[in-house]
Amino acid sequence: MGSDWSTYPDTEPLRDRLANLFNLDPENLLITAGSDQRIESVMRSVNGPVLVLDPDFSRYAEHAENALIPLLKVELAVRGDSFPEAEIIAAASDARLAMFSTVGNPTGYTIPDDFLVTLRRLHPDLVICLDDCYGAFLGKTCHEWAVHTPNTVMLGSFSKIGFPGLRVGFAIGAPELVERMRKFVSPFAVAGPSLAAAERLIGRPDFVRLIEANVERQQQARDFLSSELTRQNFEIARPTGNWILARLGDGAKRLAEELGRRNVLVHASSHPRLRQWLRISTPNLQAVQQFVVTFGDILESAVILRDGLFRFNIDHLNPRRWNEASFVVRIGTEVLGVDHVAIVLGSAAAYEELVADLVSHGGVILEGPGIWPDDFCEHLEHVSPDLSMRFATVKLESGGLLVISAPVAAGDQLDRWRAARGGDAVHHVAIHTDSLTSLAETLTAQGWKPMSEEPVSDGVLEQWFLRNEEGQILELIARSSEGSATFSCTNIGKRRRIEVRRSAADSAHEPA
């Protein structure tokens, strides 16, 4: 039928096969072009305020906004098994449609038994839409309830059971509701070859077993990844569907970018309460095993924290290795995005050679080279010659920032520091964050102490320095505008004044 390119596609044969599979009348079914069209059609057919959980599948809210339909958001906990039953019942008084998933994407929530019955009883005129595309992962479906319950529709899909390339979705409900939705669905939206393939698929004698095998394969992969990330002390949210939602820390977005550089795709949500989480698909065991290997390689990249100190994990004088390196670091249970790495070399020659090598391999000098502070910050107070250093910042071809410094004179502050560390070393790592205060609180709980009562800021660049018991410095950095500056003279001046005041206070408390 649909394989004939000279005719318009006809959805009725597939609809009839699905009706037979679910033991329904064909009037209870509507075929759609994938998931988006089924969501859009139910929203437009109701055309009134839509209640959604927050966070939930982002396309629910996006379709409502595209259609200029008011949204009522009910906050959903990312962690744990709680479900906002009372809040939903209260908000439903102002809604015409309530959108739920039987397995919430991405948080993995499930709807408590009998809640929908209670919601239907209290709000009989509310249209309840259940997105059941992950229902196979629960081992049950709600299509019969949707057919026999007024103002209720179930949405299904071939995608999540192993056939996303078909782009075929469907809706199940009472005939009058299905007919209202049909007005917002193009009669020829699904391509003929997709309809034909879906028809053949359903007609297979082993179709049910095929779905079960696909689901079992994805569940096996999901459970493997859940176990592996839990073993590594990362938090997992409700592993229910064919993915894992893992809390990886403030650097989740940067980690997603590093994974993407290695052709491993994960989803970093833009939702403010999910910015520390990544959604990792689990299509099969081989894919998640590759994810685990790549994830481990990224965390064991240029710089690692060992025994309380940042240490090189690569040949730090090799520019190719810096370009290959990931700019994330793990501190405790937090994966953090690195803004820049500051390293100390032993001589002017080594410093100049590395800067030149990095430039020859695609790097761009952003700051320096020169003698700090003389060539960078005029009239800076409270800076003795002992604190001078050779300084340059190079933006690597990979996008990371490397700050390179070296002593100016034998025995100066940087030369003494390097000798104490036993040679070339990582001076500090700067972590990029949107909230210095929030991240500082998290790191304080892991033994890092702020070196000042509050951050320093020049209105554009905000910085806060922390230190652990081993004396390792960690910088938190935020920018209010585009740019790559690793320091500002204003902030350095403020830091020096803080240090001078602290030194004077310590001296005042020393015994006579």
Secondary structure, DSSP 4 states (H G I P E B T S, - for coil): -TT-TTS----HHHHHHHHHHHT--GGGEEEEEHHHHHHHHHHHHH-S-EEEEESS-HHHHHHHHHTT--EEEEE--SSSS---HHHHHHHGGG-SEEEEESS-TTT---PPTTHHHHHHHH-TTSEEEEE-TTGGGTT---HHHHHHSTTEEEEEESTTTT-GGG-EEEEEE-HHHHHHHHTTS-TT-S-HHHHHHHHHHHHSTTHHHHHHHHHHHHHHHHHHHHHHHHHTT-EEE---SSEEEEE--TTHHHHHHHHHHTT---EE--SGGGTTEEEEE-S-HHHHHHHHHHHHHHHTSSEEEETTEEEE-S-TT-HHHHHH---EEEETTEEEEEEEEEEE-SSHHHHHHHHHHHHHTT-EEEEEEEEETTTT-TT-TT--GGG-EEEEEEE-TTS-EEEEEEESSTTSHHHHHHHHHTSSEEEEEEEE-S-HHHHHHHHHTTT-EESSSS-EE-SSEEEEEEE-TT--EEEEEEESSS---S--HHHHHHHHHHHHHHHHHHHHTS--
